[in-house]
Amino acid sequence: MFLLPKEISLVKNISNSKIDLPAVLSKLRNSDFNGYVQVYIPSAAATLLYSAVH
């Protein structure tokens, strides 16, 4: 279990059918995004951590 800070959510409760997950993850990887993304599907849950390193 991770204890992660909860700041301002950019987006919450998006339907899985409405997003292109590979495109979203690629955009985050190629930007200056610092934070985390939590993904929940019926069979699993994931927390992806991002840190922009220059």
PyMOL commands that place a pseudoatom at each C-alpha (Angstrom):
pseudoatom trace, name=CA, resn=MET, resi=1, chain=A, elem=C, hetatm=0, pos=[0.000, 0.000, 0.000]
pseudoatom trace, name=CA, resn=PHE, resi=2, chain=A, elem=C, hetatm=0, pos=[1.296, 3.432, -0.955]
pseudoatom trace, name=CA, resn=LEU, resi=3, chain=A, elem=C, hetatm=0, pos=[0.517, 6.579, 0.960]
pseudoatom trace, name=CA, resn=LEU, resi=4, chain=A, elem=C, hetatm=0, pos=[0.460, 9.172, -1.801]
pseudoatom trace, name=CA, resn=PRO, resi=5, chain=A, elem=C, hetatm=0, pos=[-0.333, 12.860, -1.422]
pseudoatom trace, name=CA, resn=LYS, resi=6, chain=A, elem=C, hetatm=0, pos=[-3.627, 13.983, -2.869]
pseudoatom trace, name=CA, resn=GLU, resi=7, chain=A, elem=C, hetatm=0, pos=[-3.437, 17.393, -4.418]
pseudoatom trace, name=CA, resn=ILE, resi=8, chain=A, elem=C, hetatm=0, pos=[-5.634, 18.718, -7.168]
pseudoatom trace, name=CA, resn=SER, resi=9, chain=A, elem=C, hetatm=0, pos=[-6.968, 16.026, -9.472]
pseudoatom trace, name=CA, resn=LEU, resi=10, chain=A, elem=C, hetatm=0, pos=[-6.650, 16.953, -13.117]
pseudoatom trace, name=CA, resn=VAL, resi=11, chain=A, elem=C, hetatm=0, pos=[-9.311, 14.433, -14.105]
pseudoatom trace, name=CA, resn=LYS, resi=12, chain=A, elem=C, hetatm=0, pos=[-11.323, 11.923, -12.090]
pseudoatom trace, name=CA, resn=ASN, resi=13, chain=A, elem=C, hetatm=0, pos=[-13.611, 9.003, -12.818]
pseudoatom trace, name=CA, resn=ILE, resi=14, chain=A, elem=C, hetatm=0, pos=[-13.097, 8.725, -16.573]
pseudoatom trace, name=CA, resn=SER, resi=15, chain=A, elem=C, hetatm=0, pos=[-14.769, 5.772, -18.234]
pseudoatom trace, name=CA, resn=ASN, resi=16, chain=A, elem=C, hetatm=0, pos=[-12.206, 3.284, -19.554]
pseudoatom trace, name=CA, resn=SER, resi=17, chain=A, elem=C, hetatm=0, pos=[-14.024, 3.209, -22.869]
pseudoatom trace, name=CA, resn=LYS, resi=18, chain=A, elem=C, hetatm=0, pos=[-13.457, 6.956, -23.376]
pseudoatom trace, name=CA, resn=ILE, resi=19, chain=A, elem=C, hetatm=0, pos=[-9.654, 7.073, -23.212]
pseudoatom trace, name=CA, resn=ASP, resi=20, chain=A, elem=C, hetatm=0, pos=[-6.772, 5.818, -25.306]
pseudoatom trace, name=CA, resn=LEU, resi=21, chain=A, elem=C, hetatm=0, pos=[-4.524, 4.689, -22.445]
pseudoatom trace, name=CA, resn=PRO, resi=22, chain=A, elem=C, hetatm=0, pos=[-1.341, 4.208, -24.537]
pseudoatom trace, name=CA, resn=ALA, resi=23, chain=A, elem=C, hetatm=0, pos=[-1.733, 7.732, -25.960]
pseudoatom trace, name=CA, resn=VAL, resi=24, chain=A, elem=C, hetatm=0, pos=[-2.310, 9.254, -22.510]
pseudoatom trace, name=CA, resn=LEU, resi=25, chain=A, elem=C, hetatm=0, pos=[0.712, 7.482, -21.022]
pseudoatom trace, name=CA, resn=SER, resi=26, chain=A, elem=C, hetatm=0, pos=[2.881, 8.543, -23.963]
pseudoatom trace, name=CA, resn=LYS, resi=27, chain=A, elem=C, hetatm=0, pos=[1.802, 12.166, -23.557]
pseudoatom trace, name=CA, resn=LEU, resi=28, chain=A, elem=C, hetatm=0, pos=[2.628, 12.098, -19.830]
pseudoatom trace, name=CA, resn=ARG, resi=29, chain=A, elem=C, hetatm=0, pos=[6.004, 10.457, -20.445]
pseudoatom trace, name=CA, resn=ASN, resi=30, chain=A, elem=C, hetatm=0, pos=[6.948, 13.129, -23.007]
pseudoatom trace, name=CA, resn=SER, resi=31, chain=A, elem=C, hetatm=0, pos=[5.789, 16.116, -20.932]
pseudoatom trace, name=CA, resn=ASP, resi=32, chain=A, elem=C, hetatm=0, pos=[6.958, 17.762, -17.731]
pseudoatom trace, name=CA, resn=PHE, resi=33, chain=A, elem=C, hetatm=0, pos=[4.276, 15.999, -15.695]
pseudoatom trace, name=CA, resn=ASN, resi=34, chain=A, elem=C, hetatm=0, pos=[5.244, 15.203, -12.112]
pseudoatom trace, name=CA, resn=GLY, resi=35, chain=A, elem=C, hetatm=0, pos=[2.819, 13.094, -10.153]
pseudoatom trace, name=CA, resn=TYR, resi=36, chain=A, elem=C, hetatm=0, pos=[0.966, 9.841, -10.445]
pseudoatom trace, name=CA, resn=VAL, resi=37, chain=A, elem=C, hetatm=0, pos=[-1.851, 8.217, -12.353]
pseudoatom trace, name=CA, resn=GLN, resi=38, chain=A, elem=C, hetatm=0, pos=[-4.117, 5.632, -10.796]
pseudoatom trace, name=CA, resn=VAL, resi=39, chain=A, elem=C, hetatm=0, pos=[-5.794, 3.185, -13.159]
pseudoatom trace, name=CA, resn=TYR, resi=40, chain=A, elem=C, hetatm=0, pos=[-8.520, 0.788, -12.081]
pseudoatom trace, name=CA, resn=ILE, resi=41, chain=A, elem=C, hetatm=0, pos=[-10.025, -1.964, -14.205]
pseudoatom trace, name=CA, resn=PRO, resi=42, chain=A, elem=C, hetatm=0, pos=[-12.207, -4.832, -13.004]
pseudoatom trace, name=CA, resn=SER, resi=43, chain=A, elem=C, hetatm=0, pos=[-9.310, -7.299, -12.789]
pseudoatom trace, name=CA, resn=ALA, resi=44, chain=A, elem=C, hetatm=0, pos=[-6.500, -5.013, -11.549]
pseudoatom trace, name=CA, resn=ALA, resi=45, chain=A, elem=C, hetatm=0, pos=[-5.358, -1.656, -10.222]
pseudoatom trace, name=CA, resn=ALA, resi=46, chain=A, elem=C, hetatm=0, pos=[-2.150, 0.240, -10.973]
pseudoatom trace, name=CA, resn=THR, resi=47, chain=A, elem=C, hetatm=0, pos=[-0.399, 3.376, -9.793]
pseudoatom trace, name=CA, resn=LEU, resi=48, chain=A, elem=C, hetatm=0, pos=[2.074, 4.875, -12.275]
pseudoatom trace, name=CA, resn=LEU, resi=49, chain=A, elem=C, hetatm=0, pos=[4.593, 7.393, -10.930]
pseudoatom trace, name=CA, resn=TYR, resi=50, chain=A, elem=C, hetatm=0, pos=[5.996, 10.132, -13.160]
pseudoatom trace, name=CA, resn=SER, resi=51, chain=A, elem=C, hetatm=0, pos=[8.911, 12.458, -12.525]
pseudoatom trace, name=CA, resn=ALA, resi=52, chain=A, elem=C, hetatm=0, pos=[10.177, 14.865, -15.160]
pseudoatom trace, name=CA, resn=VAL, resi=53, chain=A, elem=C, hetatm=0, pos=[13.970, 14.652, -15.149]
pseudoatom trace, name=CA, resn=HIS, resi=54, chain=A, elem=C, hetatm=0, pos=[16.046, 17.123, -17.099]
for i in range(1, 54): cmd.bond("trace and resi %d" % i, "trace and resi %d" % (i + 1))
show_as sticks, trace
zoom trace
